[in-house]
Amino acid sequence: MGTAVSLAPLQALVGNRLPAEVVGGLIVLIGDRPSAYSRSPALWTAALGRLGLPATYLPLDVPDGRLPDVVAFLRATPACWGANVTVPYKQAILPLLDDLDPIAAAVRAVNTVVRRRDGRLVGANTDGVGLVWALLQPERADPLVETLYGARVLLVGAGGAARAAASALAPLLGPGALHVTNRTLETAQTVAALAARAGAHATAVAEDALDAVLQEVDLVINASLRGQAGIRALAEGWTSLEPYSALAPAAPALLPPAPEAEFLAAWKAASAADIAANHARSRERARRLPPGAVVFDMVYAPEQTVTVRHVREAGRRAATGRDMMIGQAVEALAGYIGAAALAARGLDAEAARREAALAMRGAWRAPQEVP
């Protein structure tokens, strides 16, 4: 069964309740509040069980300032196999790691950490692999996108997920084009430059200049946080992006922290006019999309984002980030965090990927305690 490992030192660093100990391997999800919304624990637990890998997967709600201590715990704990990393720490974790794989080094963002036997922590990024898998779905008869070659793509956002997407898409577009937009044009230009270095015809586009671009695209990808469920606790105050569409600008109110119900009531009142303006512009832009255009929203909670709802209302195809979430998790498990355990058991990595994907899809469809 293995030796029990006390989680008391880790419990002192995080905001959610952990078990007192684990037996076998430990894999964690590092974020600000993943215990409140993430599907990862259910997906990974199902896949680990199907593959017979003896590890426990736990979300960690890591307060601002505690990230170095959590990383130090992982480094010092031989039972730790690795970690997933989600917002807001995909970039903040970089200087705390010992090495980065080439993709993570290029996009300067990490969603996967592997702990080597000597305690060294190596960062990787599987978001791009997950995105391409979700779009093309090679094992399905009705993929969301038939091919990326020659596609005209609009990428919304310029954070770690957007950079991973740009890096993965760039070599696949051929004579196509990648347009990158963000509320700050300079950061969009940085992502476009990254894609250009990887071989794409890439340009940055200001948010207020999207109308013409939207009439010519084949695929729109939301890599921003607009539409994501929950409250965002920022240093300058709390806010939310859940009621917003990624197809239009958003300027939500920032308010002081308060009990959740009290905060949301005040926040919705303060943001009502901005939300209404966002929705009106979003619906107008959704109607500008060509009839055959597809919209892929990386956000997976809620199950139907505002972006997806507006696009479907306009009669266009749209999908949320469920399959990307599964695709990046499968790659993180079979290609990185669980690779050594799979090899030790003589399990084929490609077969493990297929089995993990089946398990994760089943877990997604099952009733969830966490939305």
C-alpha positions in Angstrom: 0.0 0.0 0.0 2.9 2.4 0.6 3.8 4.7 3.4 1.4 7.3 4.8 2.4 10.9 4.3 1.1 13.6 6.7 -0.4 16.6 5.0 -0.4 18.7 8.1 2.5 21.0 6.9 0.6 21.5 3.6 -2.7 22.1 5.4 -1.1 25.0 7.2 -0.4 26.7 3.8 -3.8 26.4 2.0 -7.3 27.6 2.5 -9.3 24.4 1.8 -9.6 21.3 3.9 -7.2 18.4 3.1 -7.2 14.8 4.4 -4.9 14.2 7.3 -2.6 12.0 5.2 -2.3 10.2 1.9 -0.9 6.8 1.1 1.0 6.3 -2.2 1.7 9.2 -4.6 0.5 12.8 -4.3 -0.5 15.0 -7.2 -1.9 18.5 -6.5 -3.7 21.3 -8.3 -2.3 24.7 -7.4 -4.6 27.7 -7.9 -6.3 30.5 -5.9 -9.7 28.6 -5.4 -9.7 25.4 -7.5 -11.5 23.5 -4.8 -14.6 25.7 -5.6 -14.8 25.1 -9.3 -12.2 22.8 -10.9 -13.2 19.5 -12.6 -9.6 18.3 -12.4 -9.9 16.3 -9.1 -12.8 14.2 -10.5 -11.1 13.7 -13.9 -7.7 12.7 -12.5 -9.2 10.5 -9.8 -11.2 8.6 -12.4 -8.2 8.2 -14.8 -5.8 7.2 -12.0 -8.2 4.5 -10.9 -8.8 3.2 -14.4 -5.0 3.0 -15.0 -4.3 1.5 -11.6 -1.9 4.2 -10.6 -1.6 4.5 -6.8 -1.9 8.3 -6.3 -4.2 10.8 -4.7 -5.1 14.1 -6.5 -6.0 17.1 -4.4 -6.9 20.8 -5.2 -5.0 23.4 -3.2 -6.5 26.9 -2.6 -3.2 28.8 -2.3 -3.4 32.3 -0.9 -1.4 35.1 -2.4 2.1 34.9 -0.9 2.0 31.2 -0.1 3.0 29.8 -3.5 6.8 29.6 -2.6 6.0 27.6 0.6 3.7 25.2 -1.3 6.4 24.6 -4.0 9.0 24.0 -1.3 6.7 21.3 0.3 6.4 19.6 -3.1 10.2 19.7 -3.6 10.8 18.2 -0.1 8.2 15.5 -0.4 9.3 12.3 -2.2 5.7 11.0 -2.4 4.8 13.9 -4.6 4.6 13.0 -8.3 3.9 16.5 -9.5 1.3 19.2 -9.8 -1.1 21.0 -12.1 -1.1 24.8 -12.1 -4.0 27.0 -12.8 -4.9 30.7 -12.5 -3.4 32.9 -11.2 -0.1 31.0 -10.8 0.9 29.7 -14.3 3.5 32.5 -14.7 4.2 33.2 -11.0 5.5 29.7 -10.5 8.2 30.0 -13.2 11.1 31.4 -11.0 10.3 28.7 -8.3 11.1 25.8 -10.7 14.4 24.2 -11.6 13.8 23.8 -15.3 11.3 24.2 -18.0 10.6 22.1 -21.0 10.9 23.8 -24.4 7.2 24.6 -24.8 6.9 26.1 -21.3 10.1 28.1 -21.9 8.7 29.5 -25.1 5.3 30.5 -23.8 6.5 31.5 -20.4 3.7 29.7 -18.6 3.4 26.4 -16.8 0.3 24.2 -16.2 2.2 21.0 -15.3 5.1 20.3 -12.9 7.0 17.0 -12.6 9.0 16.2 -9.5 12.1 14.2 -10.3 13.5 11.7 -7.9 16.2 14.1 -6.7 13.6 16.7 -5.9 14.1 18.9 -9.0 10.9 20.4 -10.3 10.4 20.7 -14.0 7.7 22.8 -15.6 5.7 21.9 -18.7 2.7 23.3 -20.6 0.1 20.9 -22.1 -2.5 23.6 -22.9 -1.6 23.8 -26.6 -1.7 20.0 -27.0 -5.1 19.9 -25.3 -6.5 22.7 -27.5 -5.5 21.1 -30.8 -6.9 17.7 -29.6 -10.2 19.4 -28.6 -10.5 21.2 -32.0 -9.6 18.3 -34.3 -10.8 15.3 -32.2 -9.2 12.8 -34.6 -11.1 9.8 -33.2 -14.5 11.4 -33.8 -16.6 11.5 -37.0 -17.7 15.1 -36.3 -14.7 17.1 -35.1 -15.3 20.8 -34.3 -12.8 21.7 -37.0 -11.9 19.6 -40.0 -8.5 21.1 -40.4 -6.4 24.0 -39.1 -4.4 24.3 -42.4 -5.3 27.5 -44.1 -7.7 28.6 -41.2 -8.2 32.2 -40.3 -8.2 32.3 -36.5 -9.0 35.0 -34.0 -7.4 34.5 -30.6 -8.9 36.5 -27.7 -6.6 37.0 -24.7 -2.8 37.3 -24.1 -2.1 35.4 -20.9 -0.5 32.0 -20.5 -3.3 30.0 -22.1 -3.3 32.4 -25.1 0.5 32.0 -25.6 0.2 28.3 -25.4 -2.6 28.3 -28.0 -0.6 30.6 -30.3 2.5 28.4 -30.1 0.5 25.3 -30.8 -1.5 26.7 -33.7 1.3 28.6 -35.5 2.9 25.6 -37.2 -0.4 24.1 -38.2 -2.0 27.1 -40.0 0.1 27.1 -43.1 -1.2 29.9 -45.4 -3.9 30.8 -42.9 -3.7 33.7 -40.4 -3.8 34.3 -36.7 -5.2 37.5 -35.3 -4.6 38.2 -31.6 -6.7 40.6 -29.6 -6.6 41.7 -26.0 -7.8 44.6 -23.9 -4.1 45.8 -23.9 -2.9 45.9 -27.5 0.8 45.7 -26.4 0.3 42.2 -24.9 -1.6 41.1 -28.0 1.4 42.2 -30.0 3.7 40.1 -27.8 1.6 37.0 -28.5 1.4 37.7 -32.2 5.2 38.0 -32.3 5.5 34.6 -30.5 3.2 33.0 -33.2 5.1 34.7 -36.0 8.4 33.3 -34.7 6.7 29.8 -34.7 5.8 30.3 -38.4 2.3 31.8 -38.5 1.1 34.9 -40.3 0.1 36.7 -37.2 -1.1 40.2 -36.4 -2.4 42.0 -33.3 -5.8 43.7 -33.4 -7.3 46.3 -31.1 -10.5 45.3 -29.4 -12.4 48.2 -31.0 -11.3 47.1 -34.4 -12.7 43.5 -34.4 -15.8 44.0 -36.4 -14.1 43.7 -39.8 -11.9 40.8 -38.6 -14.9 38.8 -37.3 -16.5 38.8 -40.8 -13.5 36.9 -42.2 -12.6 34.3 -39.6 -13.1 30.6 -39.6 -12.4 30.0 -35.9 -12.6 32.2 -32.8 -10.8 31.0 -29.6 -11.4 32.6 -26.3 -8.3 32.3 -24.1 -9.3 35.0 -21.8 -11.1 34.7 -18.4 -14.2 36.5 -19.6 -17.1 34.2 -18.8 -15.4 32.1 -16.1 -17.5 31.2 -13.1 -16.8 32.6 -9.7 -15.3 35.6 -7.9 -11.8 36.8 -8.7 -9.9 38.0 -5.6 -7.4 40.5 -6.9 -5.0 42.6 -4.9 -6.9 45.7 -5.7 -10.3 44.2 -4.9 -12.8 41.5 -5.8 -14.6 41.2 -9.2 -16.2 38.7 -11.5 -16.1 37.9 -15.2 -18.8 35.2 -15.3 -21.6 37.4 -16.8 -19.4 38.6 -19.7 -18.8 37.6 -23.3 -15.3 37.4 -24.7 -16.6 38.9 -28.0 -16.8 42.4 -26.5 -14.9 44.6 -24.0 -15.5 44.2 -20.3 -14.8 46.7 -17.5 -16.3 45.0 -14.4 -16.4 46.9 -11.1 -13.8 46.2 -8.4 -15.2 46.2 -4.9 -13.8 45.5 -1.4 -14.0 41.9 -0.1 -17.3 41.0 1.6 -19.5 38.0 2.4 -20.2 36.3 -0.9 -24.0 37.1 -1.2 -23.4 40.7 -0.1 -20.5 41.2 -2.4 -22.4 39.7 -5.5 -25.4 41.8 -4.9 -23.3 45.0 -4.7 -21.1 44.0 -7.6 -24.0 43.2 -10.0 -25.6 46.5 -9.3 -22.3 48.3 -9.9 -21.5 46.4 -13.1 -25.1 46.2 -14.6 -24.6 48.9 -17.2 -21.2 47.4 -18.3 -22.6 43.9 -18.6 -25.5 45.2 -20.7 -23.1 47.0 -23.0 -21.0 43.9 -23.3 -23.9 41.7 -24.2 -25.3 44.1 -26.8 -21.9 44.4 -28.5 -21.3 40.6 -28.2 -24.6 39.7 -29.9 -23.9 42.2 -32.7 -20.5 40.7 -33.3 -21.7 37.1 -33.1 -24.1 37.9 -36.0 -21.1 39.2 -38.0 -19.4 35.8 -38.0 -19.5 33.9 -41.3 -22.2 31.2 -41.3 -19.6 28.4 -41.2 -17.4 30.0 -38.4 -16.8 28.1 -35.2 -16.2 29.5 -31.7 -14.2 27.6 -29.1 -14.3 29.0 -25.5 -11.5 27.6 -23.3 -13.7 28.4 -20.3 -15.5 25.3 -19.1 -17.4 26.6 -16.0 -20.2 27.4 -16.3 -21.2 24.7 -18.8 -22.6 27.3 -21.2 -20.7 30.6 -21.1 -22.2 33.9 -22.2 -19.9 33.7 -25.3 -21.2 30.3 -26.3 -24.8 31.3 -25.7 -24.6 34.4 -27.9 -22.8 32.5 -30.7 -25.4 29.8 -30.7 -28.2 32.3 -30.7 -26.7 33.7 -33.9 -26.8 30.2 -35.5 -23.1 29.4 -35.4 -21.4 26.4 -33.8 -19.7 26.8 -30.5 -18.1 24.7 -27.8 -16.8 25.3 -24.3 -13.4 24.1 -23.0 -14.5 20.7 -21.7 -12.5 18.7 -24.3 -9.5 21.0 -24.0 -9.6 20.4 -20.2 -9.6 16.7 -20.8 -7.0 16.8 -23.5 -4.5 18.8 -21.5 -5.1 16.6 -18.5 -4.5 13.4 -20.5 -1.2 14.7 -21.8 -0.2 15.9 -18.3 -0.9 12.5 -16.9 0.4 10.2 -19.5 3.2 12.4 -20.9 4.5 14.0 -17.7 3.3 13.4 -14.2 2.3 9.8 -14.5 4.9 8.8 -17.2 7.3 7.1 -14.8 4.6 5.2 -13.0 3.2 4.0 -16.3 6.6 2.9 -17.6 7.3 1.1 -14.3 4.1 -0.9 -14.8 4.9 -1.6 -18.5 1.9 0.4 -19.7 2.0 1.8 -23.2 1.7 5.6 -23.2 -0.7 5.9 -26.1 -3.0 3.2 -24.7 -2.9 5.0 -21.4 -3.9 8.2 -23.2 -6.9 6.5 -24.7 -8.0 4.9 -21.4 -7.4 8.2 -19.5 -9.6 10.1 -22.0 -12.4 7.6 -21.7 -12.3 7.7 -17.9 -12.2 11.5 -17.8 -15.1 11.9 -20.2 -17.1 9.5 -18.1 -16.2 11.5 -14.9 -17.3 14.7 -16.6 -20.7 13.3 -17.4 -21.2 11.9 -13.9 -23.0 14.1 -11.3 -20.5 16.6 -9.8 -20.4 17.8 -6.2 -18.4 20.9 -7.5 -19.7 22.8 -10.5 
